[in-house]
Amino acid sequence: MDRYQAMATFVRVVETGSFSAAARHLNVGQPAVSKTIAQLEGRLQVSLLIRSTHGLTPTEAGQRFYERAKLAIQEADEAELAARGARAGLSGCLRVSAATTFARLHVVPLLPRFLAQHPELEIDVILDDRVIDLIAEGIDVSLRMGALPDSSAVARKLATGRRSVLATPGYLARAGAPQSPADIAAHDTVLYSQLSNIWSFQRDGTEASVTVRSRVRVSAAEGLRAAVLSDMGLTIASDWMFWSELASGEVRRVLTDWTLPPIDLWAVFPAGRMASAKARQFAAFVEAAMAGHQATSPN
């Protein structure tokens, strides 16, 4: 049994959650994947997977083996890349996590260009608005926005975005535009439930805060977008979230003479190990793309 191939097969089974999905990724038959895992468990004399009607999950021993095996595969890939030279393309599978809306608008459209540069590379994009465990989920790099809750995280800032108070022309025609932060208290708002309902502004060294009321709270950015575009009220959001609508006029900024704290985009890598070449190059690619994006920021 080829130890490297067995490790790669096991890693793919854990990441896809089934023998059949791993077989499709590896371009082999399902019996071959099942046989490889059985041989691996026999050689190690330990059960690596729990099989149930819900799919496959690693045992405690399997999780430890998965983490070490994935790291070994990454290090082998790094060694090959170093030997082939800096011009060599990336290969293997890159697992990226990102917030759903940000990824849909700004990451997924970039993938064809990145994949064209690296024909032997595959990318798994895990969409989740929550902060997930990168090691447990086998993530190579996570794109996160805002403050990083884990101070031990290995992170690189990729971009800084503007945040504004936004609404549709339909809502503003009905309710009028606020002329000061204090006016917001009389308006309908749409709140992202993970953020505070106290909005803080600055202008010429002056600070102003307002506690907003809302009949609508949403737990995901897709819901926030849908509510705002349905003329339901004001919201605070980054330009990234309403990029095309700001450019088309479907959404407008208000209180533009006041500023809100900006929002940062980070590339976060699993703690405790060196980021892979695939993860580093993808982060650099996104950073360059977002820099060009900001140069064409909608007014």
matplotlib code that plots the C-alpha trace (Angstrom):
import matplotlib.pyplot as plt

x = [0.0, 1.3, 1.4, 1.2, -1.7, -3.5, -3.1, -4.4, -7.4, -8.2, -7.9, -10.3, -12.8, -12.9, -13.2, -16.0, -17.8, -18.2, -16.4, -18.4, -17.6, -13.9, -13.9, -15.3, -12.6, -9.9, -11.2, -11.2, -14.0, -15.7, -14.5, -10.9, -11.4, -13.1, -10.4, -7.7, -9.3, -9.8, -6.1, -5.0, -7.1, -5.7, -2.1, -2.7, -4.9, -7.3, -10.7, -10.4, -14.0, -17.5, -19.9, -23.6, -26.7, -25.6, -22.3, -18.7, -17.1, -13.6, -13.0, -10.8, -7.9, -9.1, -9.2, -5.6, -4.5, -6.3, -4.6, -1.2, -1.8, -3.0, 0.0, 2.3, 0.7, 1.0, 4.7, 5.3, 3.5, 5.8, 8.9, 7.8, 7.0, 10.4, 12.2, 10.3, 11.0, 8.9, 7.3, 5.6, 1.9, 0.0, -1.7, -3.9, -6.9, -7.2, -10.0, -11.2, -13.9, -15.7, -18.9, -21.6, -22.5, -18.9, -17.8, -20.7, -20.1, -16.3, -14.6, -16.4, -16.2, -12.4, -12.0, -11.9, -8.9, -7.0, -7.8, -6.6, -3.2, -3.0, -4.5, -3.7, -5.4, -8.9, -10.7, -13.3, -15.2, -17.0, -19.6, -20.5, -21.2, -20.0, -16.4, -15.5, -12.7, -10.1, -8.2, -11.3, -12.8, -9.5, -9.5, -6.3, -7.3, -10.4, -11.5, -13.0, -14.2, -14.2, -12.3, -10.7, -12.0, -8.9, -5.8, -3.6, -4.8, -2.3, -3.8, -2.9, -4.9, -6.0, -8.2, -10.1, -13.6, -15.9, -19.0, -22.1, -25.7, -27.6, -31.2, -33.1, -34.6, -38.0, -37.6, -36.1, -39.0, -41.4, -39.6, -37.2, -33.4, -31.9, -30.0, -28.1, -27.4, -30.0, -32.7, -32.0, -33.9, -37.2, -36.4, -37.0, -33.8, -32.6, -30.1, -27.5, -28.1, -24.4, -23.7, -24.7, -27.8, -25.7, -24.4, -21.4, -20.4, -17.6, -17.3, -14.6, -13.5, -17.1, -18.6, -22.3, -24.0, -27.6, -29.5, -31.6, -34.9, -35.7, -38.6, -36.3, -33.2, -31.4, -28.6, -27.0, -25.9, -28.1, -31.2, -29.9, -29.5, -33.0, -34.6, -32.9, -33.7, -37.3, -37.4, -37.6, -35.3, -31.8, -28.9, -25.2, -23.2, -19.9, -19.6, -18.6, -22.1, -24.0, -21.3, -23.4, -26.4, -24.4, -23.0, -26.4, -28.2, -30.5, -29.1, -27.9, -25.7, -27.1, -25.3, -22.3, -20.7, -20.4, -18.0, -18.3, -15.5, -14.2, -14.1, -11.1, -10.8, -8.4, -6.9, -6.7, -4.6, -4.7, -2.7, 0.2, 1.5, 3.0, 0.5, 0.7, 1.9, -1.6, -3.1, -0.5, -0.8, -4.6, -4.5, -2.1, -4.4, -7.5, -5.5, -4.5, -8.0, -9.6, -7.0, -8.2, -11.8, -11.3, -9.7, -13.1, -15.2, -18.8, -19.4]
y = [0.0, 3.4, 5.3, 8.8, 7.7, 6.2, 9.4, 11.5, 9.2, 9.3, 13.1, 13.4, 11.0, 13.1, 16.3, 15.1, 13.0, 9.8, 7.2, 7.9, 11.7, 11.0, 8.5, 11.1, 13.6, 11.0, 9.6, 6.1, 3.6, 3.6, 0.1, 1.2, 4.0, 1.6, -0.9, 1.7, 2.9, -0.7, -1.5, 1.7, 0.9, -2.7, -1.4, 1.1, -1.4, 1.4, 2.5, 5.8, 6.4, 6.1, 4.8, 5.7, 6.6, 10.2, 9.5, 9.2, 11.1, 10.5, 8.9, 10.6, 8.7, 9.4, 13.1, 13.1, 11.1, 13.4, 16.5, 15.0, 13.4, 16.7, 18.5, 15.8, 16.2, 19.9, 19.7, 17.2, 19.6, 22.4, 20.3, 19.5, 23.1, 24.2, 21.6, 22.6, 26.3, 29.4, 29.3, 25.9, 25.9, 24.9, 21.5, 19.4, 20.7, 24.1, 24.5, 28.0, 29.2, 32.6, 34.3, 33.4, 36.8, 38.1, 34.9, 35.0, 38.6, 38.9, 35.5, 33.0, 35.3, 35.4, 31.6, 31.1, 33.4, 31.7, 28.2, 29.2, 30.1, 26.7, 24.0, 21.2, 22.9, 22.1, 24.5, 23.6, 26.7, 26.3, 29.1, 29.9, 33.2, 31.7, 31.5, 27.8, 25.7, 25.8, 22.7, 20.6, 21.5, 21.0, 24.7, 26.0, 29.7, 31.5, 35.0, 36.8, 40.3, 42.5, 42.0, 38.6, 37.0, 34.7, 36.8, 33.7, 33.4, 33.6, 36.3, 38.8, 41.9, 41.9, 45.0, 47.7, 48.6, 51.5, 51.2, 53.4, 53.9, 52.6, 52.4, 52.1, 55.1, 53.5, 53.6, 57.1, 58.4, 57.0, 57.9, 60.7, 60.7, 61.3, 64.5, 63.6, 60.4, 61.4, 61.2, 57.5, 56.8, 57.7, 55.4, 51.7, 49.8, 46.3, 44.8, 42.1, 40.1, 39.5, 43.3, 45.9, 48.1, 51.1, 52.9, 55.2, 58.1, 60.6, 64.0, 66.6, 65.1, 64.9, 61.6, 60.7, 57.4, 56.4, 53.3, 52.1, 50.3, 47.5, 45.2, 43.0, 41.2, 38.7, 36.3, 36.2, 38.8, 37.4, 38.1, 41.6, 42.3, 41.0, 43.0, 46.3, 45.7, 45.2, 48.9, 47.8, 50.4, 51.7, 49.5, 49.7, 47.7, 47.6, 48.8, 45.2, 43.9, 46.2, 46.8, 46.6, 48.2, 51.3, 51.5, 51.3, 53.6, 50.8, 51.5, 54.9, 56.2, 58.6, 60.8, 60.9, 63.7, 61.3, 58.4, 54.9, 52.6, 50.8, 47.0, 44.9, 41.7, 39.1, 35.9, 33.6, 30.5, 27.5, 28.2, 26.0, 25.3, 27.2, 28.3, 26.3, 27.8, 27.3, 29.3, 32.1, 32.5, 32.5, 35.2, 37.3, 36.9, 38.0, 40.9, 42.1, 41.7, 43.6, 46.5, 46.8, 46.6, 49.5, 51.6, 51.3, 51.9, 53.1, 56.7]
z = [0.0, -1.0, 2.3, 0.6, -1.6, 1.4, 3.4, 0.5, 0.0, 3.7, 3.8, 0.8, 2.4, 5.6, 3.6, 1.3, 3.9, 1.8, -0.1, -3.3, -3.3, -2.6, -5.4, -7.8, -6.8, -7.1, -10.4, -9.1, -8.3, -4.9, -4.1, -4.5, -2.0, 0.5, 0.1, 0.7, 3.9, 5.1, 4.4, 6.2, 9.3, 9.2, 9.0, 11.8, 13.8, 14.7, 13.5, 11.7, 10.6, 12.1, 9.5, 9.9, 7.9, 8.1, 6.4, 7.5, 10.4, 11.8, 15.2, 17.7, 16.3, 12.8, 13.5, 14.8, 11.8, 9.4, 10.8, 10.6, 7.2, 5.7, 7.1, 5.7, 2.3, 2.4, 3.3, 0.4, -2.0, -0.7, -1.3, -4.9, -5.5, -4.2, -6.3, -9.5, -9.0, -8.4, -11.9, -11.2, -10.9, -7.9, -7.6, -5.3, -3.5, -1.8, 0.8, 1.3, 3.7, 3.4, 4.3, 1.9, 0.5, 0.2, -1.5, -4.0, -4.9, -4.7, -4.5, -6.7, -9.7, -9.3, -9.3, -13.1, -13.4, -10.5, -11.8, -15.3, -13.8, -12.0, -14.2, -11.8, -8.8, -7.4, -5.0, -2.4, -1.2, 2.1, 2.5, 6.1, 7.9, 11.2, 12.4, 11.9, 13.3, 10.5, 11.6, 12.3, 9.0, 7.0, 5.8, 4.2, 4.3, 5.6, 4.4, 7.3, 7.8, 10.9, 14.2, 14.7, 17.8, 18.2, 19.0, 18.3, 14.7, 11.9, 9.8, 7.0, 6.2, 2.6, 2.3, 4.2, 3.2, 3.7, 5.7, 5.2, 6.1, 3.1, 1.9, -1.3, -3.2, -2.5, 1.2, 1.2, -0.9, 1.7, 4.9, 3.9, 4.4, 7.8, 8.1, 11.3, 13.2, 15.8, 13.0, 12.6, 15.8, 14.0, 11.0, 10.3, 10.2, 9.2, 11.7, 11.3, 14.5, 15.0, 15.3, 17.9, 17.6, 18.6, 15.6, 16.2, 13.8, 13.6, 11.9, 12.3, 15.6, 16.9, 17.8, 17.8, 18.7, 18.2, 19.4, 16.5, 16.6, 14.2, 13.5, 11.3, 12.4, 10.2, 11.0, 7.5, 5.0, 2.3, 4.4, 5.1, 1.4, 0.6, 3.3, 2.3, -1.4, -0.4, 0.9, 4.5, 6.0, 6.7, 7.4, 8.0, 5.6, 3.8, 0.2, -0.6, 0.3, -2.0, -4.7, -7.8, -6.3, -5.2, -8.7, -10.3, -7.8, -6.6, -3.1, -1.9, 0.9, 3.5, 6.1, 3.8, 5.8, 8.8, 8.8, 10.4, 11.4, 8.3, 8.0, 7.4, 5.2, 6.5, 5.3, 8.3, 8.3, 10.6, 13.8, 14.7, 11.2, 8.3, 5.7, 2.5, -0.8, -2.2, 0.7, 0.5, -3.2, -3.1, -0.4, -2.4, -5.5, -3.5, -2.1, -5.6, -6.9, -4.0, -4.4, -8.0, -6.9, -4.5, -7.3, -9.1, -5.9, -6.7, -5.8]

ax = plt.figure().add_subplot(projection="3d")
ax.plot(x, y, z, "-o")
ax.set_aspect("equal")
plt.show()
